[in-house]
Amino acid sequence: MNRREYLQALLAMITAAATGPAGASDRKTKARDLSGTTVIVIGAGLSGLAAARNLHRRGATVTVLEARDRIGGRTWTSTLWPDLPLDMGASWIHGTTGNPLTTLAEANDVRLLPTNYERSQAYTARGNRVGASTEQELARLREALEDQLELAADAETDQSVRQVVDDLIEKLDADSDTIRLLEFVVNSSLEQEYAGSAESLSCYWLDDDGFDGPDALLSTGFRAIIRDLASELNILRTGRSNRGLANHHCDGEDRRSTVQRRPRRRDLAARCAQVGTRAF
Ligand SMILES: Cc1cc2nc3c(=O)[nH]c(=O)nc-3n(C[C@H](O)[C@H](O)[C@H](O)COP(=O)(O)OP(=O)(O)OC[C@H]3O[C@@H](n4cnc5c(N)ncnc54)[C@H](O)[C@@H]3O)c2cc1C
């Protein structure tokens, strides 16, 4: 499965979780009944929960293993101010048209609050508004970086975002001011968004295809969606990373398995399920 196919499969999974089997008219989501199959999904973020719910609704017996003491992964809604839920991780539905997250929000009576990125205003660390010429320079660098990342996404071998940034610095023969602005672009639009350093981000796995429509915040925060996805599921918060399972091999026919920390055999069979999420 190549990257594009993987992303399409992931989207189909979230769509199926959003619409449920009854609403799943797409051929891919009308997959066979999984009654009698046991599945372990690793990670209770949006992807794991959406995959788990889809499998559960298709009849599989699903257990989700989550390393942290909370679910939601990179989404986390703070309720410190009870009347103002505040998302500390993912906050926006980027492009609400046809987005399965919009379907999930609507199913949970969550109000969408459209915002306009064009009207955002940047400030320096000293609290001064960033001037028009700096804004223009930031836009130029953002565009140059996006072009390079797009090329890297289609390259023969994968590269880290850091490699692409370093190449761009060299290509632009950038001075220290330009490098500072470029690093700001990298940090604010990639490292914070994906919660990883430029060194650890793969160009193959950056998002490429987006949705149309405005960006919108959720009146309840992402919490309502996470809660809904989790509501039918058996989730074990293990308090440790379940990496042993990631070394599991599944050889299709007789489903023999090898793992480092050996769970019971019937649990191992679960890892052979068609869509089981590997350790991230
Ligand atoms: C600050 C920030 C802002 C963002 N803003 C937006 C935004 O506005 N809009 C948007 O669409 N996206 C945004 N994103 C990105 C979005 O949060 C992620 O794309 C999305 O949440 C990823 O979901 P996931 O389930 O794939 O991964 P994750 O949310 O990372 O979930 C993975 C889960 O698996 C668990 N796990 C990992 N390894 C193991 C293991 N070995 N054993 C057991 N459990 C394991 C983790 O603890 C985690 O709970 C933002 C991200 C961040 C960090």
The ligand as a Tripos MOL2 file, in Angstrom:
@<TRIPOS>MOLECULE
LIG
   53    58     1     0     0
SMALL
NO_CHARGES

@<TRIPOS>ATOM
      1 C1         -0.6050   21.7300   19.0070 C.3       1 LIG1
      2 C2         -1.3290   20.9940   17.8850 C.ar      1 LIG1
      3 C3         -2.2730   21.6610   17.1330 C.ar      1 LIG1
      4 C4         -2.9450   20.9860   16.1130 C.ar      1 LIG1
      5 N1         -3.9290   21.6330   15.4230 N.ar      1 LIG1
      6 C5         -4.6800   20.9600   14.5460 C.ar      1 LIG1
      7 C6         -5.8490   21.5630   14.0070 C.ar      1 LIG1
      8 O1         -6.2000   22.6940   14.3320 O.2       1 LIG1
      9 N2         -6.5950   20.8380   13.1340 N.ar      1 LIG1
     10 C7         -6.2350   19.5570   12.7640 C.ar      1 LIG1
     11 O2         -6.9480   18.9470   11.9460 O.2       1 LIG1
     12 N3         -5.1400   18.9500   13.2880 N.ar      1 LIG1
     13 C8         -4.3840   19.6170   14.1740 C.ar      1 LIG1
     14 N4         -3.3180   18.9990   14.7670 N.ar      1 LIG1
     15 C9         -2.9960   17.6360   14.3490 C.3       1 LIG1
     16 C10        -3.9610   16.6290   14.9930 C.3       1 LIG1
     17 O3         -3.9480   16.7930   16.3920 O.3       1 LIG1
     18 C11        -3.4770   15.2280   14.6540 C.3       1 LIG1
     19 O4         -3.3900   15.0860   13.2350 O.3       1 LIG1
     20 C12        -4.4440   14.1520   15.1270 C.3       1 LIG1
     21 O5         -4.8760   14.3940   16.4400 O.3       1 LIG1
     22 C13        -3.6890   12.8300   15.0310 C.3       1 LIG1
     23 O6         -4.5090   11.7940   15.5030 O.3       1 LIG1
     24 P1         -3.9250   10.3110   15.5550 P.3       1 LIG1
     25 O7         -4.9570    9.4740   16.2110 O.co2     1 LIG1
     26 O8         -3.4870    9.9220   14.2000 O.co2     1 LIG1
     27 O9         -2.6030   10.4150   16.4280 O.3       1 LIG1
     28 P2         -2.4570   10.8520   17.9590 P.3       1 LIG1
     29 O10        -3.4540   11.8990   18.3200 O.co2     1 LIG1
     30 O11        -1.0190   11.1690   18.1410 O.co2     1 LIG1
     31 O12        -2.8480    9.5430   18.7610 O.3       1 LIG1
     32 C14        -1.9680    8.4820   18.9410 C.3       1 LIG1
     33 C15        -2.3170    7.8210   20.2650 C.3       1 LIG1
     34 O13        -1.6110    6.6080   20.3430 O.3       1 LIG1
     35 C16        -1.0010    6.5090   21.6100 C.3       1 LIG1
     36 N5          0.1780    5.6610   21.4150 N.ar      1 LIG1
     37 C17         1.2510    5.9140   20.6390 C.ar      1 LIG1
     38 N6          2.1140    4.8740   20.6960 N.ar      1 LIG1
     39 C18         1.5550    3.9490   21.4990 C.ar      1 LIG1
     40 C19         1.9540    2.6620   21.9200 C.ar      1 LIG1
     41 N7          3.0990    2.1140   21.4990 N.pl3     1 LIG1
     42 N8          1.1440    1.9740   22.7660 N.ar      1 LIG1
     43 C20        -0.0300    2.5270   23.1790 C.ar      1 LIG1
     44 N9         -0.4580    3.7440   22.8000 N.ar      1 LIG1
     45 C21         0.3240    4.4400   21.9660 C.ar      1 LIG1
     46 C22        -0.6740    7.9330   22.0040 C.3       1 LIG1
     47 O14        -0.5530    8.0630   23.4030 O.3       1 LIG1
     48 C23        -1.8980    8.6700   21.4600 C.3       1 LIG1
     49 O15        -2.9610    8.7380   22.3860 O.3       1 LIG1
     50 C24        -2.6440   19.6360   15.8020 C.ar      1 LIG1
     51 C25        -1.6730   18.9740   16.5830 C.ar      1 LIG1
     52 C26        -1.0380   19.6330   17.6050 C.ar      1 LIG1
     53 C27        -0.0390   18.8830   18.4340 C.3       1 LIG1
@<TRIPOS>BOND
     1     1     2 1
     2     2     3 ar
     3     2    52 ar
     4     3     4 ar
     5     4     5 ar
     6     4    50 ar
     7     5     6 ar
     8     6     7 ar
     9     6    13 1
    10     7     8 2
    11     7     9 ar
    12     9    10 ar
    13    10    11 2
    14    10    12 ar
    15    12    13 ar
    16    13    14 ar
    17    14    15 1
    18    14    50 ar
    19    15    16 1
    20    16    17 1
    21    16    18 1
    22    18    19 1
    23    18    20 1
    24    20    21 1
    25    20    22 1
    26    22    23 1
    27    23    24 1
    28    24    25 2
    29    24    26 1
    30    24    27 1
    31    27    28 1
    32    28    29 2
    33    28    30 1
    34    28    31 1
    35    31    32 1
    36    32    33 1
    37    33    34 1
    38    33    48 1
    39    34    35 1
    40    35    36 1
    41    35    46 1
    42    36    37 ar
    43    36    45 ar
    44    37    38 ar
    45    38    39 ar
    46    39    40 ar
    47    39    45 ar
    48    40    41 1
    49    40    42 ar
    50    42    43 ar
    51    43    44 ar
    52    44    45 ar
    53    46    47 1
    54    46    48 1
    55    48    49 1
    56    50    51 ar
    57    51    52 ar
    58    52    53 1
@<TRIPOS>SUBSTRUCTURE
     1 LIG1         1 GROUP 0 **** ****
